[in-house]
Amino acid sequence: MRITPHKQMLLSLIITVLSCFTGNAQQNSKTVKTPQLLAIADMKQDLAVLWKAVSNLHPTYGIYTPPDSLYNIYNTTLHSITKPLSENEFIAAVYPFISALKCGHTQLRNSAGYQPTAADILPKLPFQVLVQDTQVWITTTQAQGIHTGDEIISINNIKVPAIIKHGGDLYAADGNNRTFKELFLSEYDGFEDACNKYYHWQPPYHIVLKTTGGVLKTITTAALTTVKTAEIDNYKDWNTSSNTGYLPLRFLKNTSIACFEVHSYQYEDTVLFQKAFQEIHTKGIRNLIIDLRHNTGGDIRIAAKLLSYLAAQPFQMVGDLWARVPDPGNTAFNPYFDSTKTLSYQESFKPLGIKKEGHYKMAFQSGFVDLLRKSALDADDHYNGRLVVLIDGATFSSGAHTAAAIRQYCPEATFIGRETAGGSEGCSGGTIQYLTLPHTRIVVEFPLLRVVSVLKHPTYGHGILPDKAVHYTPMDIVTKRDVDLEEAVRVINAQN
């Protein structure tokens, strides 16, 4: 699927997984190397290192998957390695274990300097899909006999729910969240990855479909065709501000409705926030839509600046901060960790030496904004009108903390879309270390701290849930219709 500019920051979250499936990209045959297989003993020793690091240090350990269940998955993974594997095959084999930890900040990367091999050049499916729950529908297609809106029942005699299950195991997400996995399977060709990396299928594909008319049919993909579908202009009735750069601020014509897109947090955002809310204030906007879709996080201090314009009272951005060991920056795993990340951790956080409920309390370093304390509201351009928040399965990390803080401190806000990828309870994060496995050199993104949200009544194992859930149709995807935005305007008009 074409990646639009506002989705680029999502890649910072998922690039580690995409790197494991580089066969989906066009490769120059002159740069493709002969596969270098990893030795069985090396892979098993590295898995043992990874298990020790997870079981001794990882903040999510034991929260969503019982330790004995996680150990059983690790042990099954260990015993499944019975032959030399390529680097990508080893990563694919380890991912179900990592996925079972249920931490979206824990992902796997190829080793430094890795280059694709012939084995990584994998076939493209002649269609793309929309995954929702246990069903899959065709969106764009290049296959004769397959149309937008057709539901896939099975491929090569494997039922779709099984493909979704194994595809979902290839990506880590917070808690029991499904929306991020659904988005990954749909929007970033994860369904294709499941066909390639788990089932190892080659075309042609034998597919059972249910047409939009309810007719079952079986086809074998063959010749390709291209169908062009006109895209919807979602903003034809909106004026766009010239003041906010890469964070679009739009005003619905002849109304008092504005929509402000807030992407992953960068340092320059604070200036744009100031310009946006100054314009919102000057124009007397009474209905504001904050678009947190595909906000995958970033510097949570920037998120706190956004809240200063929205919260109904002085607010706290982080509910609590803890680690599983007294000082996660000084453990037996330091030789495997990136020293620059260790320095970053030491500059941002400090251990308090206090053990509470089996965890060790942490704090922010002096000089770092103390997000455990109350922050003041903006004095000049604070927004006091009706608030609608758009969320989806890529609202993650600091983006999800923003949604949680709005839920807690903007009690009248209405949330529209889909469950956030980030947990409503918070997430494991703070500093994301790079743990390099000593023999295979595979890199594990490894959070050191638990960053607890400010939400007083979170939903265990799930993200922020919308007040009004929106589900897209295959044709919505193909035409790029913004159904969330339409619903937001409908809700505002109904309330006025």
Steps between C-alpha positions, in 0.01 A plus 500: 500500500629846419639671810376858526713767673300496823581130540877538477552520876321168545794342323722590796288256701478223243819530297659229710238253388497621143874438486427135565291478187717686249408249236183700440706779347651503153865394528787563263621153407860625496483582874334175612734276694511127548316404820720472810341250735521532877630204699253315721719538809538875446124552469425294809760679710362837392147391586625410848652850537173655384297293747724602790474867405123485468437300816739706714461852365211562260227723653210318327608155621212336686246779441302356208642148461569284808872423538450124469299542179764731354772251595309224322488710183872574532573130553290402199685758290834368624416141406359600161846605383629176350685623192709799391286802411546825317494814711145584395383144562643515851327832565170357376548197727565719807216747443218284647695498829557876486136553402384296801676746731241754377715810490480712186836664574681165483585422139775321308747653256739346253866504598704811419611500138250232402430476127216307336570158356336308220277329757356838600353573158143387554195507275243780505135418547298636206264681738489691828264444789303647787523288817236539771471249783510156331394614151686625196367696203664597173579871458722573199553214257702407195357152462234404249186367664565680831318824581498764772269385779541127439561312825781245507384177663817294452828489312656168399246321721600701811214691661549874539485509885807274512690727260409803713607318819844408366542838336420673827772298674759669278448840667513609863223721641406634844283273711211325328462771239393388153463830314873547443534147369198550275649823369836333441342203323292734284692820441857375503454170315528284811242261355740445211781445751297225666454327164872527431674468835275250678345295218777552240249504218590561138254606228261403360266528799181297528245729665143453618311831493158625600391774261318815607187322377559211742609247236783260582752444223841338468767656280866454423685829458645538154515796260515848648283798430506855634188682617519870583251627760444871553606629843278718716608856584436497873589867541313669215280681754790596727747789498857421605704737716833619365648532850548142621720333239513123523224494765191587295244730661175514303177695539168370369349772284205696640526328842681533831676164455877453477713186463863485613717203401756415770765261374789340686655754734802697382675796665370746239141405584480734799533804274232362267272424797527862606416624151211256464329581828555870453316477168230278651455759776499796261238340276276420797485127422250322725539144362847347470601163359843379615623231261729255683473227236840356408659700782763248605652714772834671541608739774228487765597851615363625168178310568475682834519832316199397291307415819569847636259634237231236553480379861220631718734539799872476583602152397756226549638335184645181653330309781802306625845383393665178608747225412532134594853544634653772720682661206432365149794704370742288703439127466674186380349565156695823443753324270214420262352850511580809295720730711352815341152386604631438851630857510164630379325306776738641764443856379121465512417275797624421848431210737352590838603185684140443612335162448122499485267217393795303367630786281762768541389862486662724240496877449594753236840663526517861612504713188257262330136613514348315796194342342410335832400843630213725400548721193330835455253588226589743223406848617439665164335262254352216704212332316171474690251377239366162394774242434498191277804270481575264209695185594598179322716188514817704447444744789789370704752580774489874580209527257303257715614679817354817345169324442504375861574847636220654292262231623599578859520880486245584228196312631264636233718389206354250253732235355433370149674228299659180625680380813845652542804280448653629823359360822264708711704386804819638349787324328854381544731765365694793638831405342486239224829311515656301215591154627738332253491121523865395519513220241247586229533879555122537471390820677210506746331830578468472877321752729646557845211666687128474555328833425160489667218711357303757699167333423326415826294216359691336213377190320736212577688384192336748266551849366274802520164388362297733278161629604393452140675217315544546125554210262621549146377314194733375227372774267575762767860382498529501121349848464686627813178626652548646850204346680635600844500868405150475355377342824670769707320776308172308534544471877579871536201605290273273703622658823461861383 
